[in-house]
Amino acid sequence: MATNTALQIAESIVADGFDSLDAELADFLAEARRSDVSTVLVDVAGDSAAPAPVRERALGRVVVELSRDLPQPMLPLWVTSRVRRNANV
């Protein structure tokens, strides 16, 4: 999935709610599953019964995990550097 697409999905969901992009979210989460992202994060982000803030946080973590190996992270540098720094603790 293109970097811009992942960010657009995440931003749209935060702005308009999870119901706004059901098909796109399903495709994104399927790709995350194929990319060996934590199944717990993927399951929580896709769980319509979970509270929206919990799903949003899981979705954000999925985006971060997908961006770790890219030369250009999906998130701003200050976010990914903090996540990487915390992951190396």
PDB file with SEQRES, HELIX, SHEET and CRYST1 records, atoms N, CA, C and O in Angstrom:
SEQRES   1 A   89  MET ALA THR ASN THR ALA LEU GLN ILE ALA GLU SER ILE          
SEQRES   2 A   89  VAL ALA ASP GLY PHE ASP SER LEU ASP ALA GLU LEU ALA          
SEQRES   3 A   89  ASP PHE LEU ALA GLU ALA ARG ARG SER ASP VAL SER THR          
SEQRES   4 A   89  VAL LEU VAL ASP VAL ALA GLY ASP SER ALA ALA PRO ALA          
SEQRES   5 A   89  PRO VAL ARG GLU ARG ALA LEU GLY ARG VAL VAL VAL GLU          
SEQRES   6 A   89  LEU SER ARG ASP LEU PRO GLN PRO MET LEU PRO LEU TRP          
SEQRES   7 A   89  VAL THR SER ARG VAL ARG ARG ASN ALA ASN VAL                  
HELIX    1 AA1 THR A    3  ASP A   16  1                                  14    
HELIX    2 AA2 PHE A   18  LEU A   21  5                                   4    
HELIX    3 AA3 ASP A   22  ARG A   34  1                                  13    
HELIX    4 AA4 THR A   39  GLY A   46  1                                   8    
HELIX    5 AA5 ALA A   52  SER A   67  1                                  16    
HELIX    6 AA6 LEU A   77  ALA A   87  1                                  11    
CRYST1    1.000    1.000    1.000  90.00  90.00  90.00 P 1           1          
ATOM      1  N   MET A   1       0.848  -1.168   0.000  1.00  0.00           N  
ATOM      2  CA  MET A   1       0.000   0.000   0.000  1.00  0.00           C  
ATOM      3  C   MET A   1       0.892   1.229   0.000  1.00  0.00           C  
ATOM      4  O   MET A   1       1.913   1.262   0.687  1.00  0.00           O  
ATOM      5  N   ALA A   2       0.513   2.227  -0.760  1.00  0.00           N  
ATOM      6  CA  ALA A   2       1.289   3.454  -0.836  1.00  0.00           C  
ATOM      7  C   ALA A   2       1.280   4.167   0.503  1.00  0.00           C  
ATOM      8  O   ALA A   2       0.301   4.118   1.247  1.00  0.00           O  
ATOM      9  N   THR A   3       2.378   4.821   0.791  1.00  0.00           N  
ATOM     10  CA  THR A   3       2.504   5.552   2.043  1.00  0.00           C  
ATOM     11  C   THR A   3       1.380   6.559   2.207  1.00  0.00           C  
ATOM     12  O   THR A   3       0.771   6.645   3.273  1.00  0.00           O  
ATOM     13  N   ASN A   4       1.103   7.316   1.167  1.00  0.00           N  
ATOM     14  CA  ASN A   4       0.053   8.328   1.233  1.00  0.00           C  
ATOM     15  C   ASN A   4      -1.300   7.711   1.508  1.00  0.00           C  
ATOM     16  O   ASN A   4      -2.110   8.291   2.232  1.00  0.00           O  
ATOM     17  N   THR A   5      -1.560   6.544   0.944  1.00  0.00           N  
ATOM     18  CA  THR A   5      -2.845   5.883   1.147  1.00  0.00           C  
ATOM     19  C   THR A   5      -3.036   5.508   2.608  1.00  0.00           C  
ATOM     20  O   THR A   5      -4.115   5.711   3.165  1.00  0.00           O  
ATOM     21  N   ALA A   6      -2.006   4.966   3.231  1.00  0.00           N  
ATOM     22  CA  ALA A   6      -2.098   4.579   4.640  1.00  0.00           C  
ATOM     23  C   ALA A   6      -2.360   5.797   5.513  1.00  0.00           C  
ATOM     24  O   ALA A   6      -3.189   5.743   6.421  1.00  0.00           O  
ATOM     25  N   LEU A   7      -1.665   6.887   5.247  1.00  0.00           N  
ATOM     26  CA  LEU A   7      -1.896   8.105   6.024  1.00  0.00           C  
ATOM     27  C   LEU A   7      -3.286   8.666   5.790  1.00  0.00           C  
ATOM     28  O   LEU A   7      -3.939   9.122   6.730  1.00  0.00           O  
ATOM     29  N   GLN A   8      -3.745   8.636   4.549  1.00  0.00           N  
ATOM     30  CA  GLN A   8      -5.090   9.138   4.242  1.00  0.00           C  
ATOM     31  C   GLN A   8      -6.153   8.331   4.967  1.00  0.00           C  
ATOM     32  O   GLN A   8      -7.107   8.900   5.499  1.00  0.00           O  
ATOM     33  N   ILE A   9      -6.002   7.032   4.995  1.00  0.00           N  
ATOM     34  CA  ILE A   9      -6.956   6.176   5.691  1.00  0.00           C  
ATOM     35  C   ILE A   9      -6.960   6.525   7.183  1.00  0.00           C  
ATOM     36  O   ILE A   9      -8.021   6.720   7.776  1.00  0.00           O  
ATOM     37  N   ALA A  10      -5.782   6.602   7.777  1.00  0.00           N  
ATOM     38  CA  ALA A  10      -5.699   6.900   9.209  1.00  0.00           C  
ATOM     39  C   ALA A  10      -6.283   8.274   9.521  1.00  0.00           C  
ATOM     40  O   ALA A  10      -7.042   8.421  10.479  1.00  0.00           O  
ATOM     41  N   GLU A  11      -5.935   9.280   8.722  1.00  0.00           N  
ATOM     42  CA  GLU A  11      -6.443  10.631   8.963  1.00  0.00           C  
ATOM     43  C   GLU A  11      -7.957  10.705   8.767  1.00  0.00           C  
ATOM     44  O   GLU A  11      -8.648  11.376   9.534  1.00  0.00           O  
ATOM     45  N   SER A  12      -8.471  10.025   7.753  1.00  0.00           N  
ATOM     46  CA  SER A  12      -9.919  10.025   7.504  1.00  0.00           C  
ATOM     47  C   SER A  12     -10.677   9.357   8.637  1.00  0.00           C  
ATOM     48  O   SER A  12     -11.742   9.825   9.040  1.00  0.00           O  
ATOM     49  N   ILE A  13     -10.135   8.276   9.147  1.00  0.00           N  
ATOM     50  CA  ILE A  13     -10.802   7.566  10.235  1.00  0.00           C  
ATOM     51  C   ILE A  13     -10.822   8.421  11.498  1.00  0.00           C  
ATOM     52  O   ILE A  13     -11.831   8.468  12.202  1.00  0.00           O  
ATOM     53  N   VAL A  14      -9.720   9.092  11.785  1.00  0.00           N  
ATOM     54  CA  VAL A  14      -9.689   9.952  12.965  1.00  0.00           C  
ATOM     55  C   VAL A  14     -10.680  11.100  12.807  1.00  0.00           C  
ATOM     56  O   VAL A  14     -11.350  11.477  13.769  1.00  0.00           O  
ATOM     57  N   ALA A  15     -10.778  11.659  11.602  1.00  0.00           N  
ATOM     58  CA  ALA A  15     -11.667  12.802  11.363  1.00  0.00           C  
ATOM     59  C   ALA A  15     -13.135  12.394  11.247  1.00  0.00           C  
ATOM     60  O   ALA A  15     -14.012  13.073  11.780  1.00  0.00           O  
ATOM     61  N   ASP A  16     -13.404  11.279  10.547  1.00  0.00           N  
ATOM     62  CA  ASP A  16     -14.782  10.925  10.204  1.00  0.00           C  
ATOM     63  C   ASP A  16     -15.295   9.638  10.841  1.00  0.00           C  
ATOM     64  O   ASP A  16     -16.466   9.298  10.673  1.00  0.00           O  
ATOM     65  N   GLY A  17     -14.459   8.930  11.555  1.00  0.00           N  
ATOM     66  CA  GLY A  17     -14.881   7.690  12.193  1.00  0.00           C  
ATOM     67  C   GLY A  17     -14.562   6.465  11.354  1.00  0.00           C  
ATOM     68  O   GLY A  17     -14.299   6.561  10.156  1.00  0.00           O  
ATOM     69  N   PHE A  18     -14.592   5.337  11.993  1.00  0.00           N  
ATOM     70  CA  PHE A  18     -14.222   4.091  11.328  1.00  0.00           C  
ATOM     71  C   PHE A  18     -15.206   3.669  10.245  1.00  0.00           C  
ATOM     72  O   PHE A  18     -14.810   3.010   9.284  1.00  0.00           O  
ATOM     73  N   ASP A  19     -16.470   4.033  10.376  1.00  0.00           N  
ATOM     74  CA  ASP A  19     -17.460   3.625   9.387  1.00  0.00           C  
ATOM     75  C   ASP A  19     -17.272   4.315   8.045  1.00  0.00           C  
ATOM     76  O   ASP A  19     -17.851   3.890   7.046  1.00  0.00           O  
ATOM     77  N   SER A  20     -16.469   5.375   8.009  1.00  0.00           N  
ATOM     78  CA  SER A  20     -16.305   6.141   6.781  1.00  0.00           C  
ATOM     79  C   SER A  20     -15.503   5.396   5.726  1.00  0.00           C  
ATOM     80  O   SER A  20     -15.635   5.698   4.540  1.00  0.00           O  
ATOM     81  N   LEU A  21     -14.682   4.437   6.116  1.00  0.00           N  
ATOM     82  CA  LEU A  21     -13.794   3.760   5.161  1.00  0.00           C  
ATOM     83  C   LEU A  21     -13.733   2.257   5.414  1.00  0.00           C  
ATOM     84  O   LEU A  21     -12.644   1.694   5.518  1.00  0.00           O  
ATOM     85  N   ASP A  22     -14.867   1.612   5.511  1.00  0.00           N  
ATOM     86  CA  ASP A  22     -14.882   0.177   5.835  1.00  0.00           C  
ATOM     87  C   ASP A  22     -14.042  -0.665   4.885  1.00  0.00           C  
ATOM     88  O   ASP A  22     -13.191  -1.435   5.331  1.00  0.00           O  
ATOM     89  N   ALA A  23     -14.270  -0.530   3.576  1.00  0.00           N  
ATOM     90  CA  ALA A  23     -13.559  -1.359   2.592  1.00  0.00           C  
ATOM     91  C   ALA A  23     -12.074  -1.050   2.583  1.00  0.00           C  
ATOM     92  O   ALA A  23     -11.247  -1.962   2.546  1.00  0.00           O  
ATOM     93  N   GLU A  24     -11.729   0.232   2.617  1.00  0.00           N  
ATOM     94  CA  GLU A  24     -10.320   0.627   2.603  1.00  0.00           C  
ATOM     95  C   GLU A  24      -9.600   0.148   3.861  1.00  0.00           C  
ATOM     96  O   GLU A  24      -8.458  -0.309   3.797  1.00  0.00           O  
ATOM     97  N   LEU A  25     -10.272   0.255   4.993  1.00  0.00           N  
ATOM     98  CA  LEU A  25      -9.680  -0.213   6.240  1.00  0.00           C  
ATOM     99  C   LEU A  25      -9.457  -1.723   6.196  1.00  0.00           C  
ATOM    100  O   LEU A  25      -8.410  -2.209   6.624  1.00  0.00           O  
ATOM    101  N   ALA A  26     -10.425  -2.458   5.686  1.00  0.00           N  
ATOM    102  CA  ALA A  26     -10.279  -3.915   5.583  1.00  0.00           C  
ATOM    103  C   ALA A  26      -9.082  -4.275   4.709  1.00  0.00           C  
ATOM    104  O   ALA A  26      -8.315  -5.174   5.053  1.00  0.00           O  
ATOM    105  N   ASP A  27      -8.914  -3.583   3.578  1.00  0.00           N  
ATOM    106  CA  ASP A  27      -7.764  -3.838   2.697  1.00  0.00           C  
ATOM    107  C   ASP A  27      -6.455  -3.502   3.401  1.00  0.00           C  
ATOM    108  O   ASP A  27      -5.486  -4.257   3.320  1.00  0.00           O  
ATOM    109  N   PHE A  28      -6.433  -2.365   4.092  1.00  0.00           N  
ATOM    110  CA  PHE A  28      -5.241  -1.928   4.801  1.00  0.00           C  
ATOM    111  C   PHE A  28      -4.848  -2.935   5.881  1.00  0.00           C  
ATOM    112  O   PHE A  28      -3.677  -3.292   6.009  1.00  0.00           O  
ATOM    113  N   LEU A  29      -5.831  -3.388   6.655  1.00  0.00           N  
ATOM    114  CA  LEU A  29      -5.536  -4.342   7.723  1.00  0.00           C  
ATOM    115  C   LEU A  29      -5.124  -5.699   7.173  1.00  0.00           C  
ATOM    116  O   LEU A  29      -4.300  -6.385   7.779  1.00  0.00           O  
ATOM    117  N   ALA A  30      -5.682  -6.098   6.033  1.00  0.00           N  
ATOM    118  CA  ALA A  30      -5.261  -7.354   5.397  1.00  0.00           C  
ATOM    119  C   ALA A  30      -3.804  -7.253   4.965  1.00  0.00           C  
ATOM    120  O   ALA A  30      -3.039  -8.205   5.120  1.00  0.00           O  
ATOM    121  N   GLU A  31      -3.424  -6.109   4.428  1.00  0.00           N  
ATOM    122  CA  GLU A  31      -2.027  -5.917   4.037  1.00  0.00           C  
ATOM    123  C   GLU A  31      -1.117  -5.909   5.265  1.00  0.00           C  
ATOM    124  O   GLU A  31      -0.017  -6.460   5.231  1.00  0.00           O  
ATOM    125  N   ALA A  32      -1.575  -5.290   6.338  1.00  0.00           N  
ATOM    126  CA  ALA A  32      -0.788  -5.274   7.568  1.00  0.00           C  
ATOM    127  C   ALA A  32      -0.571  -6.694   8.080  1.00  0.00           C  
ATOM    128  O   ALA A  32       0.521  -7.032   8.536  1.00  0.00           O  
ATOM    129  N   ARG A  33      -1.599  -7.515   8.005  1.00  0.00           N  
ATOM    130  CA  ARG A  33      -1.484  -8.914   8.433  1.00  0.00           C  
ATOM    131  C   ARG A  33      -0.433  -9.653   7.595  1.00  0.00           C  
ATOM    132  O   ARG A  33       0.372 -10.422   8.122  1.00  0.00           O  
ATOM    133  N   ARG A  34      -0.457  -9.406   6.295  1.00  0.00           N  
ATOM    134  CA  ARG A  34       0.525 -10.051   5.410  1.00  0.00           C  
ATOM    135  C   ARG A  34       1.940  -9.547   5.669  1.00  0.00           C  
ATOM    136  O   ARG A  34       2.912 -10.233   5.350  1.00  0.00           O  
ATOM    137  N   SER A  35       2.061  -8.364   6.240  1.00  0.00           N  
ATOM    138  CA  SER A  35       3.368  -7.757   6.500  1.00  0.00           C  
ATOM    139  C   SER A  35       3.895  -8.091   7.892  1.00  0.00           C  
ATOM    140  O   SER A  35       4.851  -7.470   8.357  1.00  0.00           O  
ATOM    141  N   ASP A  36       3.295  -9.042   8.545  1.00  0.00           N  
ATOM    142  CA  ASP A  36       3.722  -9.495   9.872  1.00  0.00           C  
ATOM    143  C   ASP A  36       3.598  -8.437  10.958  1.00  0.00           C  
ATOM    144  O   ASP A  36       4.387  -8.425  11.903  1.00  0.00           O  
ATOM    145  N   VAL A  37       2.629  -7.559  10.836  1.00  0.00           N  
ATOM    146  CA  VAL A  37       2.320  -6.615  11.911  1.00  0.00           C  
ATOM    147  C   VAL A  37       1.624  -7.416  13.003  1.00  0.00           C  
ATOM    148  O   VAL A  37       0.948  -8.405  12.719  1.00  0.00           O  
ATOM    149  N   SER A  38       1.784  -7.001  14.218  1.00  0.00           N  
ATOM    150  CA  SER A  38       1.170  -7.681  15.358  1.00  0.00           C  
ATOM    151  C   SER A  38      -0.298  -7.993  15.083  1.00  0.00           C  
ATOM    152  O   SER A  38      -1.082  -7.100  14.762  1.00  0.00           O  
ATOM    153  N   THR A  39      -0.657  -9.249  15.207  1.00  0.00           N  
ATOM    154  CA  THR A  39      -2.056  -9.635  14.964  1.00  0.00           C  
ATOM    155  C   THR A  39      -2.989  -9.018  15.995  1.00  0.00           C  
ATOM    156  O   THR A  39      -4.153  -8.752  15.698  1.00  0.00           O  
ATOM    157  N   VAL A  40      -2.485  -8.791  17.204  1.00  0.00           N  
ATOM    158  CA  VAL A  40      -3.312  -8.147  18.231  1.00  0.00           C  
ATOM    159  C   VAL A  40      -3.680  -6.739  17.792  1.00  0.00           C  
ATOM    160  O   VAL A  40      -4.841  -6.343  17.898  1.00  0.00           O  
ATOM    161  N   LEU A  41      -2.704  -5.972  17.298  1.00  0.00           N  
ATOM    162  CA  LEU A  41      -2.984  -4.618  16.834  1.00  0.00           C  
ATOM    163  C   LEU A  41      -3.966  -4.620  15.676  1.00  0.00           C  
ATOM    164  O   LEU A  41      -4.902  -3.821  15.643  1.00  0.00           O  
ATOM    165  N   VAL A  42      -3.749  -5.516  14.733  1.00  0.00           N  
ATOM    166  CA  VAL A  42      -4.632  -5.597  13.565  1.00  0.00           C  
ATOM    167  C   VAL A  42      -6.046  -5.979  14.000  1.00  0.00           C  
ATOM    168  O   VAL A  42      -7.020  -5.401  13.517  1.00  0.00           O  
ATOM    169  N   ASP A  43      -6.161  -6.936  14.898  1.00  0.00           N  
ATOM    170  CA  ASP A  43      -7.480  -7.360  15.376  1.00  0.00           C  
ATOM    171  C   ASP A  43      -8.206  -6.238  16.115  1.00  0.00           C  
ATOM    172  O   ASP A  43      -9.405  -6.036  15.922  1.00  0.00           O  
ATOM    173  N   VAL A  44      -7.484  -5.515  16.953  1.00  0.00           N  
ATOM    174  CA  VAL A  44      -8.111  -4.420  17.711  1.00  0.00           C  
ATOM    175  C   VAL A  44      -8.539  -3.309  16.755  1.00  0.00           C  
ATOM    176  O   VAL A  44      -9.646  -2.786  16.880  1.00  0.00           O  
ATOM    177  N   ALA A  45      -7.687  -2.943  15.810  1.00  0.00           N  
ATOM    178  CA  ALA A  45      -8.032  -1.883  14.854  1.00  0.00           C  
ATOM    179  C   ALA A  45      -9.251  -2.262  14.021  1.00  0.00           C  
ATOM    180  O   ALA A  45     -10.007  -1.387  13.598  1.00  0.00           O  
ATOM    181  N   GLY A  46      -9.445  -3.535  13.784  1.00  0.00           N  
ATOM    182  CA  GLY A  46     -10.570  -3.983  12.979  1.00  0.00           C  
ATOM    183  C   GLY A  46     -11.809  -4.381  13.767  1.00  0.00           C  
ATOM    184  O   GLY A  46     -12.825  -4.751  13.178  1.00  0.00           O  
ATOM    185  N   ASP A  47     -11.737  -4.311  15.089  1.00  0.00           N  
ATOM    186  CA  ASP A  47     -12.846  -4.744  15.950  1.00  0.00           C  
ATOM    187  C   ASP A  47     -13.864  -3.619  16.140  1.00  0.00           C  
ATOM    188  O   ASP A  47     -13.621  -2.675  16.892  1.00  0.00           O  
ATOM    189  N   SER A  48     -14.987  -3.723  15.466  1.00  0.00           N  
ATOM    190  CA  SER A  48     -16.007  -2.668  15.543  1.00  0.00           C  
ATOM    191  C   SER A  48     -16.644  -2.565  16.931  1.00  0.00           C  
ATOM    192  O   SER A  48     -17.310  -1.572  17.224  1.00  0.00           O  
ATOM    193  N   ALA A  49     -16.455  -3.565  17.784  1.00  0.00           N  
ATOM    194  CA  ALA A  49     -17.014  -3.513  19.131  1.00  0.00           C  
ATOM    195  C   ALA A  49     -16.091  -2.783  20.114  1.00  0.00           C  
ATOM    196  O   ALA A  49     -16.509  -2.422  21.215  1.00  0.00           O  
ATOM    197  N   ALA A  50     -14.839  -2.569  19.709  1.00  0.00           N  
ATOM    198  CA  ALA A  50     -13.885  -1.878  20.591  1.00  0.00           C  
ATOM    199  C   ALA A  50     -14.160  -0.371  20.569  1.00  0.00           C  
ATOM    200  O   ALA A  50     -14.629   0.155  19.560  1.00  0.00           O  
ATOM    201  N   PRO A  51     -13.876   0.318  21.661  1.00  0.00           N  
ATOM    202  CA  PRO A  51     -14.071   1.780  21.683  1.00  0.00           C  
ATOM    203  C   PRO A  51     -13.192   2.464  20.636  1.00  0.00           C  
ATOM    204  O   PRO A  51     -12.069   2.031  20.377  1.00  0.00           O  
ATOM    205  N   ALA A  52     -13.709   3.528  20.042  1.00  0.00           N  
ATOM    206  CA  ALA A  52     -13.002   4.236  18.968  1.00  0.00           C  
ATOM    207  C   ALA A  52     -11.584   4.659  19.363  1.00  0.00           C  
ATOM    208  O   ALA A  52     -10.663   4.475  18.568  1.00  0.00           O  
ATOM    209  N   PRO A  53     -11.371   5.222  20.569  1.00  0.00           N  
ATOM    210  CA  PRO A  53      -9.998   5.622  20.906  1.00  0.00           C  
ATOM    211  C   PRO A  53      -9.018   4.437  20.940  1.00  0.00           C  
ATOM    212  O   PRO A  53      -7.850   4.585  20.577  1.00  0.00           O  
ATOM    213  N   VAL A  54      -9.487   3.295  21.366  1.00  0.00           N  
ATOM    214  CA  VAL A  54      -8.643   2.101  21.414  1.00  0.00           C  
ATOM    215  C   VAL A  54      -8.307   1.662  19.989  1.00  0.00           C  
ATOM    216  O   VAL A  54      -7.164   1.320  19.687  1.00  0.00           O  
ATOM    217  N   ARG A  55      -9.307   1.677  19.126  1.00  0.00           N  
ATOM    218  CA  ARG A  55      -9.078   1.307  17.724  1.00  0.00           C  
ATOM    219  C   ARG A  55      -8.133   2.294  17.043  1.00  0.00           C  
ATOM    220  O   ARG A  55      -7.255   1.893  16.279  1.00  0.00           O  
ATOM    221  N   GLU A  56      -8.316   3.596  17.322  1.00  0.00           N  
ATOM    222  CA  GLU A  56      -7.452   4.608  16.713  1.00  0.00           C  
ATOM    223  C   GLU A  56      -6.002   4.414  17.138  1.00  0.00           C  
ATOM    224  O   GLU A  56      -5.088   4.523  16.320  1.00  0.00           O  
ATOM    225  N   ARG A  57      -5.801   4.132  18.398  1.00  0.00           N  
ATOM    226  CA  ARG A  57      -4.428   3.916  18.870  1.00  0.00           C  
ATOM    227  C   ARG A  57      -3.821   2.675  18.222  1.00  0.00           C  
ATOM    228  O   ARG A  57      -2.661   2.695  17.812  1.00  0.00           O  
ATOM    229  N   ALA A  58      -4.592   1.605  18.128  1.00  0.00           N  
ATOM    230  CA  ALA A  58      -4.091   0.390  17.477  1.00  0.00           C  
ATOM    231  C   ALA A  58      -3.772   0.660  16.012  1.00  0.00           C  
ATOM    232  O   ALA A  58      -2.753   0.197  15.499  1.00  0.00           O  
ATOM    233  N   LEU A  59      -4.639   1.406  15.342  1.00  0.00           N  
ATOM    234  CA  LEU A  59      -4.405   1.740  13.940  1.00  0.00           C  
ATOM    235  C   LEU A  59      -3.128   2.559  13.788  1.00  0.00           C  
ATOM    236  O   LEU A  59      -2.344   2.327  12.867  1.00  0.00           O  
ATOM    237  N   GLY A  60      -2.919   3.514  14.688  1.00  0.00           N  
ATOM    238  CA  GLY A  60      -1.691   4.296  14.647  1.00  0.00           C  
ATOM    239  C   GLY A  60      -0.455   3.434  14.810  1.00  0.00           C  
ATOM    240  O   GLY A  60       0.552   3.645  14.134  1.00  0.00           O  
ATOM    241  N   ARG A  61      -0.531   2.472  15.699  1.00  0.00           N  
ATOM    242  CA  ARG A  61       0.605   1.555  15.903  1.00  0.00           C  
ATOM    243  C   ARG A  61       0.840   0.674  14.673  1.00  0.00           C  
ATOM    244  O   ARG A  61       1.981   0.356  14.338  1.00  0.00           O  
ATOM    245  N   VAL A  62      -0.248   0.282  14.004  1.00  0.00           N  
ATOM    246  CA  VAL A  62      -0.106  -0.495  12.765  1.00  0.00           C  
ATOM    247  C   VAL A  62       0.646   0.334  11.729  1.00  0.00           C  
ATOM    248  O   VAL A  62       1.567  -0.163  11.080  1.00  0.00           O  
ATOM    249  N   VAL A  63       0.256   1.591  11.575  1.00  0.00           N  
ATOM    250  CA  VAL A  63       0.926   2.470  10.606  1.00  0.00           C  
ATOM    251  C   VAL A  63       2.399   2.616  10.959  1.00  0.00           C  
ATOM    252  O   VAL A  63       3.253   2.578  10.074  1.00  0.00           O  
ATOM    253  N   VAL A  64       2.706   2.783  12.241  1.00  0.00           N  
ATOM    254  CA  VAL A  64       4.098   2.907  12.672  1.00  0.00           C  
ATOM    255  C   VAL A  64       4.865   1.631  12.359  1.00  0.00           C  
ATOM    256  O   VAL A  64       5.977   1.692  11.834  1.00  0.00           O  
ATOM    257  N   GLU A  65       4.289   0.482  12.672  1.00  0.00           N  
ATOM    258  CA  GLU A  65       4.976  -0.785  12.397  1.00  0.00           C  
ATOM    259  C   GLU A  65       5.238  -0.964  10.908  1.00  0.00           C  
ATOM    260  O   GLU A  65       6.305  -1.439  10.519  1.00  0.00           O  
ATOM    261  N   LEU A  66       4.280  -0.590  10.079  1.00  0.00           N  
ATOM    262  CA  LEU A  66       4.472  -0.717   8.640  1.00  0.00           C  
ATOM    263  C   LEU A  66       5.536   0.239   8.119  1.00  0.00           C  
ATOM    264  O   LEU A  66       6.174  -0.043   7.105  1.00  0.00           O  
ATOM    265  N   SER A  67       5.734   1.348   8.788  1.00  0.00           N  
ATOM    266  CA  SER A  67       6.670   2.356   8.294  1.00  0.00           C  
ATOM    267  C   SER A  67       8.090   2.162   8.792  1.00  0.00           C  
ATOM    268  O   SER A  67       8.996   2.834   8.301  1.00  0.00           O  
ATOM    269  N   ARG A  68       8.316   1.293   9.721  1.00  0.00           N  
ATOM    270  CA  ARG A  68       9.646   1.155  10.326  1.00  0.00           C  
ATOM    271  C   ARG A  68      10.737   0.811   9.334  1.00  0.00           C  
ATOM    272  O   ARG A  68      11.854   1.313   9.460  1.00  0.00           O  
ATOM    273  N   ASP A  69      10.452  -0.023   8.358  1.00  0.00           N  
ATOM    274  CA  ASP A  69      11.495  -0.467   7.432  1.00  0.00           C  
ATOM    275  C   ASP A  69      11.560   0.358   6.155  1.00  0.00           C  
ATOM    276  O   ASP A  69      12.377   0.081   5.276  1.00  0.00           O  
ATOM    277  N   LEU A  70      10.710   1.365   6.046  1.00  0.00           N  
ATOM    278  CA  LEU A  70      10.718   2.199   4.851  1.00  0.00           C  
ATOM    279  C   LEU A  70      11.776   3.287   4.976  1.00  0.00           C  
ATOM    280  O   LEU A  70      12.007   3.812   6.065  1.00  0.00           O  
ATOM    281  N   PRO A  71      12.425   3.630   3.851  1.00  0.00           N  
ATOM    282  CA  PRO A  71      13.402   4.715   3.910  1.00  0.00           C  
ATOM    283  C   PRO A  71      12.750   6.050   4.274  1.00  0.00           C  
ATOM    284  O   PRO A  71      13.378   6.889   4.920  1.00  0.00           O  
ATOM    285  N   GLN A  72      11.508   6.249   3.867  1.00  0.00           N  
ATOM    286  CA  GLN A  72      10.748   7.451   4.196  1.00  0.00           C  
ATOM    287  C   GLN A  72       9.594   7.027   5.079  1.00  0.00           C  
ATOM    288  O   GLN A  72       8.625   6.457   4.577  1.00  0.00           O  
ATOM    289  N   PRO A  73       9.661   7.285   6.383  1.00  0.00           N  
ATOM    290  CA  PRO A  73       8.582   6.846   7.264  1.00  0.00           C  
ATOM    291  C   PRO A  73       7.239   7.465   6.894  1.00  0.00           C  
ATOM    292  O   PRO A  73       7.186   8.562   6.338  1.00  0.00           O  
ATOM    293  N   MET A  74       6.153   6.756   7.206  1.00  0.00           N  
ATOM    294  CA  MET A  74       4.812   7.236   6.922  1.00  0.00           C  
ATOM    295  C   MET A  74       4.431   8.401   7.819  1.00  0.00           C  
ATOM    296  O   MET A  74       3.562   9.200   7.471  1.00  0.00           O  
ATOM    297  N   LEU A  75       5.068   8.498   8.952  1.00  0.00           N  
ATOM    298  CA  LEU A  75       4.739   9.534   9.921  1.00  0.00           C  
ATOM    299  C   LEU A  75       5.854  10.561   9.963  1.00  0.00           C  
ATOM    300  O   LEU A  75       6.970  10.279   9.527  1.00  0.00           O  
ATOM    301  N   PRO A  76       5.571  11.742  10.479  1.00  0.00           N  
ATOM    302  CA  PRO A  76       6.630  12.755  10.590  1.00  0.00           C  
ATOM    303  C   PRO A  76       7.821  12.227  11.373  1.00  0.00           C  
ATOM    304  O   PRO A  76       7.672  11.364  12.238  1.00  0.00           O  
ATOM    305  N   LEU A  77       8.990  12.741  11.069  1.00  0.00           N  
ATOM    306  CA  LEU A  77      10.228  12.264  11.671  1.00  0.00           C  
ATOM    307  C   LEU A  77      10.200  12.299  13.189  1.00  0.00           C  
ATOM    308  O   LEU A  77      10.701  11.377  13.832  1.00  0.00           O  
ATOM    309  N   TRP A  78       9.624  13.344  13.778  1.00  0.00           N  
ATOM    310  CA  TRP A  78       9.623  13.444  15.239  1.00  0.00           C  
ATOM    311  C   TRP A  78       8.826  12.318  15.874  1.00  0.00           C  
ATOM    312  O   TRP A  78       9.142  11.892  16.985  1.00  0.00           O  
ATOM    313  N   VAL A  79       7.785  11.820  15.181  1.00  0.00           N  
ATOM    314  CA  VAL A  79       6.984  10.714  15.724  1.00  0.00           C  
ATOM    315  C   VAL A  79       7.751   9.410  15.616  1.00  0.00           C  
ATOM    316  O   VAL A  79       7.872   8.675  16.597  1.00  0.00           O  
ATOM    317  N   THR A  80       8.272   9.115  14.426  1.00  0.00           N  
ATOM    318  CA  THR A  80       8.937   7.829  14.229  1.00  0.00           C  
ATOM    319  C   THR A  80      10.237   7.746  15.017  1.00  0.00           C  
ATOM    320  O   THR A  80      10.594   6.665  15.485  1.00  0.00           O  
ATOM    321  N   SER A  81      10.964   8.867  15.180  1.00  0.00           N  
ATOM    322  CA  SER A  81      12.198   8.804  15.956  1.00  0.00           C  
ATOM    323  C   SER A  81      11.886   8.512  17.419  1.00  0.00           C  
ATOM    324  O   SER A  81      12.626   7.780  18.076  1.00  0.00           O  
ATOM    325  N   ARG A  82      10.786   9.086  17.939  1.00  0.00           N  
ATOM    326  CA  ARG A  82      10.390   8.810  19.325  1.00  0.00           C  
ATOM    327  C   ARG A  82       9.977   7.347  19.480  1.00  0.00           C  
ATOM    328  O   ARG A  82      10.334   6.702  20.466  1.00  0.00           O  
ATOM    329  N   VAL A  83       9.225   6.823  18.510  1.00  0.00           N  
ATOM    330  CA  VAL A  83       8.792   5.422  18.574  1.00  0.00           C  
ATOM    331  C   VAL A  83      10.003   4.502  18.509  1.00  0.00           C  
ATOM    332  O   VAL A  83      10.106   3.549  19.281  1.00  0.00           O  
ATOM    333  N   ARG A  84      10.910   4.783  17.597  1.00  0.00           N  
ATOM    334  CA  ARG A  84      12.108   3.938  17.489  1.00  0.00           C  
ATOM    335  C   ARG A  84      12.939   4.010  18.753  1.00  0.00           C  
ATOM    336  O   ARG A  84      13.455   2.991  19.214  1.00  0.00           O  
ATOM    337  N   ARG A  85      13.079   5.209  19.326  1.00  0.00           N  
ATOM    338  CA  ARG A  85      13.851   5.379  20.550  1.00  0.00           C  
ATOM    339  C   ARG A  85      13.213   4.569  21.678  1.00  0.00           C  
ATOM    340  O   ARG A  85      13.924   3.918  22.444  1.00  0.00           O  
ATOM    341  N   ASN A  86      11.887   4.600  21.790  1.00  0.00           N  
ATOM    342  CA  ASN A  86      11.193   3.855  22.832  1.00  0.00           C  
ATOM    343  C   ASN A  86      11.276   2.358  22.610  1.00  0.00           C  
ATOM    344  O   ASN A  86      11.304   1.594  23.574  1.00  0.00           O  
ATOM    345  N   ALA A  87      11.317   1.919  21.342  1.00  0.00           N  
ATOM    346  CA  ALA A  87      11.373   0.496  21.034  1.00  0.00           C  
ATOM    347  C   ALA A  87      12.746  -0.085  21.374  1.00  0.00           C  
ATOM    348  O   ALA A  87      12.870  -1.285  21.620  1.00  0.00           O  
ATOM    349  N   ASN A  88      13.765   0.754  21.389  1.00  0.00           N  
ATOM    350  CA  ASN A  88      15.121   0.283  21.662  1.00  0.00           C  
ATOM    351  C   ASN A  88      15.484   0.316  23.130  1.00  0.00           C  
ATOM    352  O   ASN A  88      16.616   0.000  23.495  1.00  0.00           O  
ATOM    353  N   VAL A  89      14.536   0.696  23.986  1.00  0.00           N  
ATOM    354  CA  VAL A  89      14.823   0.799  25.417  1.00  0.00           C  
ATOM    355  C   VAL A  89      14.921  -0.570  26.026  1.00  0.00           C  
ATOM    356  O   VAL A  89      15.159  -0.696  27.227  1.00  0.00           O  
TER     357      VAL A  89                                                      
END                                                                             
